[in-house]
Amino acid sequence: MTTPTTRHRTVLYRGGHIHTPTNPTATAMLTDTTTITWIGTDDDAATLHADTILTLDGALITPAFVDAHIHTTATGLALTGLDLSTAPTRTHALDALAHHHRRHTTVFGTGWDETRWPDPTPPTATELDRATDGAAVYLARVDGHTAVISTALAAAARAAHHPGWHPDGRVTGDAHHTARRTADATLLPSQRRDAWQATRTHAATLGIAALHEMAGPDVSSADDLAGLLAHAATTPGPHITGYWAGDLPTALDLDVAWGGDIFVDGSLGSHTAALHTPYTDAPHHGTLHLDSHTIRDIVLAATHARRQTGFHTIGDAAITTVLDGLDAAATTLGRGRIAAGRHRLEHAEMITPTQVARIAAHNLVISTQPAFDARWGGPHAMYATRLGPTRAQATNPYAALARAGITLAFGSDAPVTPLDPWGAIHAATGHHNPAARLTPHAALLAATRGGWRAAHAAHDGHGILAPGHPATYAIWDRPDTTARHPGALPDPHEPTPTCRRTVLRGQILHDTLT
């Protein structure tokens, strides 16, 4: 990757395939600083002049991707530190921890998933202590809603004094939040900057030009979000849209949206998503953190402050709770004002058929992660274990949401799943339930324009390649596609396309083209 560069005045691309609604046979595109000024064929491009002319040799240009749900610092720490997502057993995870500890005093790790191990037993504090000679260790489960912490970190966080503490070192709920805050406070400023840069640099190599940072007191801190926004304002890289799930005054001070990961429930993997019907493999309904009255008050306050809000909802009971709160807010202010806020549901995996119309009526954005279905969906995977095959089959009903005109915005929830926008598209078009699958075009919209729309930026033209729209795009090398339409999107059975250039409003963020 080259260092991000300043903007060229005019650039003409030719000999490629332009994914544009204006011309299905377009092979050339002209940009002028921050804007696309012309799209057409190579023959027509012969009369044009530009400061830079590049021949694409059949490469594909698409709108640049948006990751609409990410935890930037945690993702960077995983990229540069201890990522246990590929550990095949608990023993492998502990060996990786011991190796990592030789170079780090305080250990942050993420990604372990006991449901994929032959022995589905989480690590314990005793095992963490043994692997690190008693160091402070925080190991987040893959879903981010459970962790195992060492004895030293438990003592520093006084975790045993909070609900959600388990003597084996496993923490959920309040105990988890205080352990994470304690571990987070040990990060040096240089570690944070390195993590932000690692995430943004990696994202740019994947054709991602914008990230929605889901910050909050239970997942990061206001200082972390403020630092990230300042970093993004001075360091080239993908645009950062900030969301703060804490208090409204802080959101106003930071000039970000108030919401995102406001936790209404937890996760299916941790048995903390709130369900109407009990779990198949546990005799309870999960955990509901907020009621509809609290949701109503949040939505009313956000509307008065002219702020978008959003809620972390995975289980069907959590989604019902938010919809009831929105109905109550609409009774006070009118449905039109609530709909104008274009508020968000994050994850929203267990949407029922009766909830689809209610979601559409409130003009909600569904910020979703197709990689969740790819990893945990299907008749024999974790969702089926937690919910039974019938309920698992009904999760993430993308096609029904698209038919209802509901905006979908794809993200990764990194580090829960990796940054992988083409993987998200392929997961959505190859959903385990054929009835829920999106078309390739609809999936690409969700991975591009949907993210800009979710951040209230659709009015500026991002996410569509057309004259007059921002010069925000990605260029892809891909396997031979001569047997299909030359402008077709890459097939999921082909190797993932290689990003040659990522451009945000004319600024090159990643480049191997020249």
VENRA-V85922 format. One record per residue. N is the residue number from 1. PSI is psi as a letter, one per 30 degrees, with the letter a starting at -180 (999 if undefined). D_FIRST is the distance of its C-alpha to the first C-alpha in whole Angstrom. Layout:
n:N psi:PSI d_first:D_FIRST
n:N psi:PSI d_first:D_FIRST
This chain:
n:1 psi:k d_first:0
n:2 psi:l d_first:4
n:3 psi:k d_first:7
n:4 psi:k d_first:9
n:5 psi:l d_first:11
n:6 psi:l d_first:15
n:7 psi:k d_first:17
n:8 psi:l d_first:18
n:9 psi:d d_first:22
n:10 psi:k d_first:22
n:11 psi:k d_first:20
n:12 psi:k d_first:21
n:13 psi:k d_first:20
n:14 psi:l d_first:22
n:15 psi:g d_first:23
n:16 psi:a d_first:21
n:17 psi:k d_first:23
n:18 psi:k d_first:23
n:19 psi:j d_first:24
n:20 psi:k d_first:26
n:21 psi:f d_first:30
n:22 psi:f d_first:31
n:23 psi:j d_first:31
n:24 psi:f d_first:30
n:25 psi:g d_first:30
n:26 psi:k d_first:28
n:27 psi:f d_first:25
n:28 psi:l d_first:24
n:29 psi:k d_first:23
n:30 psi:k d_first:23
n:31 psi:k d_first:22
n:32 psi:j d_first:23
n:33 psi:c d_first:21
n:34 psi:g d_first:21
n:35 psi:k d_first:24
n:36 psi:k d_first:24
n:37 psi:f d_first:27
n:38 psi:k d_first:28
n:39 psi:k d_first:27
n:40 psi:b d_first:29
n:41 psi:l d_first:29
n:42 psi:e d_first:28
n:43 psi:e d_first:32
n:44 psi:f d_first:32
n:45 psi:f d_first:29
n:46 psi:f d_first:30
n:47 psi:f d_first:32
n:48 psi:l d_first:29
n:49 psi:k d_first:28
n:50 psi:l d_first:24
n:51 psi:e d_first:22
n:52 psi:k d_first:20
n:53 psi:k d_first:20
n:54 psi:k d_first:18
n:55 psi:k d_first:19
n:56 psi:f d_first:18
n:57 psi:h d_first:20
n:58 psi:g d_first:21
n:59 psi:l d_first:18
n:60 psi:k d_first:19
n:61 psi:k d_first:18
n:62 psi:l d_first:19
n:63 psi:k d_first:20
n:64 psi:l d_first:17
n:65 psi:l d_first:18
n:66 psi:k d_first:20
n:67 psi:j d_first:20
n:68 psi:g d_first:24
n:69 psi:j d_first:24
n:70 psi:l d_first:22
n:71 psi:j d_first:23
n:72 psi:e d_first:20
n:73 psi:e d_first:21
n:74 psi:e d_first:23
n:75 psi:e d_first:20
n:76 psi:e d_first:18
n:77 psi:e d_first:20
n:78 psi:e d_first:20
n:79 psi:e d_first:17
n:80 psi:f d_first:17
n:81 psi:b d_first:21
n:82 psi:j d_first:24
n:83 psi:j d_first:23
n:84 psi:g d_first:26
n:85 psi:f d_first:26
n:86 psi:g d_first:26
n:87 psi:k d_first:29
n:88 psi:f d_first:31
n:89 psi:l d_first:34
n:90 psi:e d_first:35
n:91 psi:e d_first:36
n:92 psi:e d_first:32
n:93 psi:e d_first:31
n:94 psi:e d_first:34
n:95 psi:e d_first:32
n:96 psi:e d_first:29
n:97 psi:e d_first:30
n:98 psi:e d_first:32
n:99 psi:e d_first:29
n:100 psi:e d_first:27
n:101 psi:f d_first:30
n:102 psi:f d_first:30
n:103 psi:g d_first:27
n:104 psi:k d_first:28
n:105 psi:e d_first:31
n:106 psi:k d_first:31
n:107 psi:k d_first:29
n:108 psi:k d_first:28
n:109 psi:l d_first:27
n:110 psi:l d_first:27
n:111 psi:f d_first:27
n:112 psi:k d_first:30
n:113 psi:j d_first:32
n:114 psi:f d_first:36
n:115 psi:f d_first:36
n:116 psi:g d_first:34
n:117 psi:k d_first:36
n:118 psi:e d_first:39
n:119 psi:j d_first:41
n:120 psi:h d_first:40
n:121 psi:k d_first:41
n:122 psi:l d_first:38
n:123 psi:l d_first:38
n:124 psi:l d_first:40
n:125 psi:e d_first:41
n:126 psi:e d_first:43
n:127 psi:e d_first:40
n:128 psi:e d_first:37
n:129 psi:e d_first:40
n:130 psi:e d_first:40
n:131 psi:f d_first:37
n:132 psi:g d_first:36
n:133 psi:h d_first:39
n:134 psi:g d_first:40
n:135 psi:l d_first:36
n:136 psi:j d_first:36
n:137 psi:k d_first:34
n:138 psi:j d_first:32
n:139 psi:j d_first:31
n:140 psi:k d_first:31
n:141 psi:l d_first:32
n:142 psi:e d_first:29
n:143 psi:f d_first:31
n:144 psi:g d_first:31
n:145 psi:f d_first:34
n:146 psi:k d_first:36
n:147 psi:l d_first:35
n:148 psi:k d_first:36
n:149 psi:l d_first:37
n:150 psi:l d_first:38
n:151 psi:e d_first:42
n:152 psi:e d_first:40
n:153 psi:e d_first:38
n:154 psi:e d_first:41
n:155 psi:e d_first:43
n:156 psi:e d_first:41
n:157 psi:f d_first:41
n:158 psi:h d_first:44
n:159 psi:e d_first:43
n:160 psi:f d_first:47
n:161 psi:g d_first:48
n:162 psi:k d_first:46
n:163 psi:k d_first:46
n:164 psi:g d_first:44
n:165 psi:k d_first:45
n:166 psi:k d_first:45
n:167 psi:f d_first:47
n:168 psi:g d_first:44
n:169 psi:f d_first:42
n:170 psi:k d_first:40
n:171 psi:k d_first:40
n:172 psi:l d_first:40
n:173 psi:b d_first:41
n:174 psi:e d_first:42
n:175 psi:e d_first:41
n:176 psi:e d_first:38
n:177 psi:e d_first:37
n:178 psi:e d_first:39
n:179 psi:e d_first:37
n:180 psi:e d_first:33
n:181 psi:e d_first:34
n:182 psi:e d_first:36
n:183 psi:e d_first:33
n:184 psi:e d_first:30
n:185 psi:f d_first:32
n:186 psi:f d_first:31
n:187 psi:k d_first:28
n:188 psi:l d_first:27
n:189 psi:e d_first:25
n:190 psi:e d_first:22
n:191 psi:e d_first:22
n:192 psi:e d_first:22
n:193 psi:e d_first:19
n:194 psi:e d_first:17
n:195 psi:e d_first:18
n:196 psi:e d_first:17
n:197 psi:e d_first:14
n:198 psi:e d_first:13
n:199 psi:e d_first:14
n:200 psi:e d_first:13
n:201 psi:e d_first:9
n:202 psi:e d_first:10
n:203 psi:e d_first:12
n:204 psi:e d_first:9
n:205 psi:f d_first:7
n:206 psi:g d_first:11
n:207 psi:g d_first:12
n:208 psi:k d_first:14
n:209 psi:f d_first:15
n:210 psi:k d_first:18
n:211 psi:k d_first:19
n:212 psi:j d_first:23
n:213 psi:k d_first:24
n:214 psi:i d_first:27
n:215 psi:l d_first:28
n:216 psi:l d_first:32
n:217 psi:f d_first:34
n:218 psi:f d_first:34
n:219 psi:f d_first:31
n:220 psi:b d_first:29
n:221 psi:l d_first:31
n:222 psi:e d_first:31
n:223 psi:e d_first:30
n:224 psi:e d_first:27
n:225 psi:e d_first:27
n:226 psi:e d_first:27
n:227 psi:e d_first:25
n:228 psi:e d_first:22
n:229 psi:e d_first:23
n:230 psi:e d_first:23
n:231 psi:e d_first:20
n:232 psi:f d_first:19
n:233 psi:f d_first:21
n:234 psi:f d_first:20
n:235 psi:k d_first:16
n:236 psi:k d_first:13
n:237 psi:a d_first:12
n:238 psi:k d_first:14
n:239 psi:k d_first:18
n:240 psi:k d_first:20
n:241 psi:k d_first:24
n:242 psi:k d_first:26
n:243 psi:k d_first:29
n:244 psi:k d_first:32
n:245 psi:g d_first:34
n:246 psi:b d_first:37
n:247 psi:l d_first:39
n:248 psi:e d_first:39
n:249 psi:e d_first:40
n:250 psi:e d_first:36
n:251 psi:e d_first:35
n:252 psi:e d_first:36
n:253 psi:e d_first:36
n:254 psi:f d_first:32
n:255 psi:h d_first:32
n:256 psi:l d_first:31
n:257 psi:k d_first:32
n:258 psi:j d_first:35
n:259 psi:b d_first:34
n:260 psi:c d_first:32
n:261 psi:h d_first:32
n:262 psi:j d_first:36
n:263 psi:j d_first:37
n:264 psi:e d_first:40
n:265 psi:a d_first:40
n:266 psi:b d_first:38
n:267 psi:l d_first:36
n:268 psi:e d_first:38
n:269 psi:e d_first:37
n:270 psi:g d_first:38
n:271 psi:g d_first:41
n:272 psi:f d_first:41
n:273 psi:k d_first:40
n:274 psi:k d_first:44
n:275 psi:k d_first:45
n:276 psi:e d_first:49
n:277 psi:k d_first:50
n:278 psi:l d_first:49
n:279 psi:k d_first:47
n:280 psi:e d_first:48
n:281 psi:g d_first:47
n:282 psi:k d_first:48
n:283 psi:h d_first:51
n:284 psi:l d_first:50
n:285 psi:g d_first:48
n:286 psi:a d_first:45
n:287 psi:k d_first:44
n:288 psi:j d_first:45
n:289 psi:f d_first:44
n:290 psi:l d_first:45
n:291 psi:l d_first:48
n:292 psi:f d_first:48
n:293 psi:e d_first:50
n:294 psi:e d_first:47
n:295 psi:e d_first:45
n:296 psi:e d_first:47
n:297 psi:e d_first:47
n:298 psi:e d_first:43
n:299 psi:e d_first:43
n:300 psi:e d_first:46
n:301 psi:e d_first:44
n:302 psi:e d_first:41
n:303 psi:e d_first:43
n:304 psi:e d_first:45
n:305 psi:g d_first:42
n:306 psi:h d_first:40
n:307 psi:k d_first:37
n:308 psi:k d_first:36
n:309 psi:l d_first:36
n:310 psi:l d_first:35
n:311 psi:k d_first:36
n:312 psi:j d_first:35
n:313 psi:k d_first:37
n:314 psi:e d_first:37
n:315 psi:l d_first:41
n:316 psi:e d_first:43
n:317 psi:e d_first:45
n:318 psi:e d_first:43
n:319 psi:e d_first:42
n:320 psi:e d_first:46
n:321 psi:e d_first:46
n:322 psi:e d_first:43
n:323 psi:e d_first:45
n:324 psi:e d_first:48
n:325 psi:e d_first:47
n:326 psi:e d_first:46
n:327 psi:e d_first:49
n:328 psi:e d_first:51
n:329 psi:e d_first:49
n:330 psi:e d_first:49
n:331 psi:e d_first:53
n:332 psi:e d_first:53
n:333 psi:f d_first:50
n:334 psi:k d_first:50
n:335 psi:e d_first:48
n:336 psi:e d_first:47
n:337 psi:e d_first:45
n:338 psi:e d_first:44
n:339 psi:e d_first:42
n:340 psi:f d_first:41
n:341 psi:f d_first:39
n:342 psi:h d_first:37
n:343 psi:l d_first:36
n:344 psi:k d_first:34
n:345 psi:k d_first:35
n:346 psi:k d_first:32
n:347 psi:d d_first:32
n:348 psi:h d_first:36
n:349 psi:f d_first:36
n:350 psi:h d_first:40
n:351 psi:k d_first:41
n:352 psi:l d_first:44
n:353 psi:e d_first:45
n:354 psi:f d_first:48
n:355 psi:f d_first:45
n:356 psi:e d_first:43
n:357 psi:e d_first:45
n:358 psi:e d_first:45
n:359 psi:e d_first:42
n:360 psi:e d_first:42
n:361 psi:e d_first:45
n:362 psi:g d_first:43
n:363 psi:h d_first:40
n:364 psi:k d_first:37
n:365 psi:k d_first:34
n:366 psi:j d_first:33
n:367 psi:j d_first:30
n:368 psi:l d_first:29
n:369 psi:j d_first:27
n:370 psi:f d_first:28
n:371 psi:f d_first:26
n:372 psi:e d_first:29
n:373 psi:e d_first:31
n:374 psi:e d_first:29
n:375 psi:e d_first:29
n:376 psi:f d_first:33
n:377 psi:l d_first:35
n:378 psi:l d_first:37
n:379 psi:f d_first:41
n:380 psi:g d_first:40
n:381 psi:a d_first:37
n:382 psi:e d_first:37
n:383 psi:e d_first:38
n:384 psi:e d_first:41
n:385 psi:e d_first:42
n:386 psi:e d_first:42
n:387 psi:f d_first:44
n:388 psi:l d_first:45
n:389 psi:e d_first:44
n:390 psi:e d_first:46
n:391 psi:e d_first:44
n:392 psi:e d_first:41
n:393 psi:f d_first:41
n:394 psi:f d_first:41
n:395 psi:l d_first:38
n:396 psi:i d_first:35
n:397 psi:i d_first:37
n:398 psi:e d_first:35
n:399 psi:e d_first:37
n:400 psi:e d_first:40
n:401 psi:e d_first:38
n:402 psi:e d_first:36
n:403 psi:e d_first:40
n:404 psi:g d_first:41
n:405 psi:g d_first:38
n:406 psi:k d_first:37
n:407 psi:k d_first:33
n:408 psi:k d_first:31
n:409 psi:k d_first:27
n:410 psi:k d_first:25
n:411 psi:a d_first:23
n:412 psi:f d_first:23
n:413 psi:g d_first:24
n:414 psi:k d_first:22
n:415 psi:g d_first:22
n:416 psi:e d_first:25
n:417 psi:l d_first:23
n:418 psi:l d_first:19
n:419 psi:k d_first:17
n:420 psi:i d_first:18
n:421 psi:e d_first:19
n:422 psi:e d_first:19
n:423 psi:e d_first:21
n:424 psi:e d_first:23
n:425 psi:e d_first:24
n:426 psi:e d_first:25
n:427 psi:e d_first:27
n:428 psi:e d_first:29
n:429 psi:f d_first:30
n:430 psi:h d_first:31
n:431 psi:k d_first:33
n:432 psi:f d_first:35
n:433 psi:j d_first:38
n:434 psi:e d_first:38
n:435 psi:f d_first:40
n:436 psi:f d_first:37
n:437 psi:k d_first:34
n:438 psi:l d_first:32
n:439 psi:l d_first:32
n:440 psi:e d_first:28
n:441 psi:e d_first:29
n:442 psi:e d_first:30
n:443 psi:e d_first:27
n:444 psi:e d_first:24
n:445 psi:e d_first:26
n:446 psi:e d_first:27
n:447 psi:f d_first:23
n:448 psi:d d_first:22
n:449 psi:e d_first:25
n:450 psi:e d_first:27
n:451 psi:e d_first:25
n:452 psi:e d_first:25
n:453 psi:e d_first:29
n:454 psi:f d_first:29
n:455 psi:g d_first:28
n:456 psi:g d_first:31
n:457 psi:g d_first:28
n:458 psi:f d_first:29
n:459 psi:f d_first:31
n:460 psi:g d_first:29
n:461 psi:g d_first:27
n:462 psi:k d_first:24
n:463 psi:f d_first:24
n:464 psi:k d_first:25
n:465 psi:j d_first:24
n:466 psi:l d_first:27
n:467 psi:k d_first:28
n:468 psi:f d_first:29
n:469 psi:l d_first:26
n:470 psi:k d_first:23
n:471 psi:i d_first:20
n:472 psi:j d_first:18
n:473 psi:l d_first:17
n:474 psi:k d_first:14
n:475 psi:k d_first:14
n:476 psi:k d_first:14
n:477 psi:k d_first:15
n:478 psi:l d_first:18
n:479 psi:l d_first:21
n:480 psi:k d_first:24
n:481 psi:g d_first:26
n:482 psi:f d_first:28
n:483 psi:f d_first:31
n:484 psi:l d_first:30
n:485 psi:k d_first:30
n:486 psi:f d_first:27
n:487 psi:g d_first:26
n:488 psi:l d_first:26
n:489 psi:l d_first:24
n:490 psi:k d_first:23
n:491 psi:k d_first:25
n:492 psi:f d_first:25
n:493 psi:f d_first:26
n:494 psi:l d_first:23
n:495 psi:l d_first:20
n:496 psi:k d_first:18
n:497 psi:l d_first:16
n:498 psi:k d_first:12
n:499 psi:k d_first:10
n:500 psi:f d_first:9
n:501 psi:k d_first:9
n:502 psi:k d_first:11
n:503 psi:k d_first:13
n:504 psi:j d_first:16
n:505 psi:h d_first:19
n:506 psi:f d_first:17
n:507 psi:k d_first:14
n:508 psi:j d_first:11
n:509 psi:f d_first:9
n:510 psi:k d_first:6
n:511 psi:k d_first:6
n:512 psi:g d_first:6
n:513 psi:e d_first:10
n:514 psi:999 d_first:11
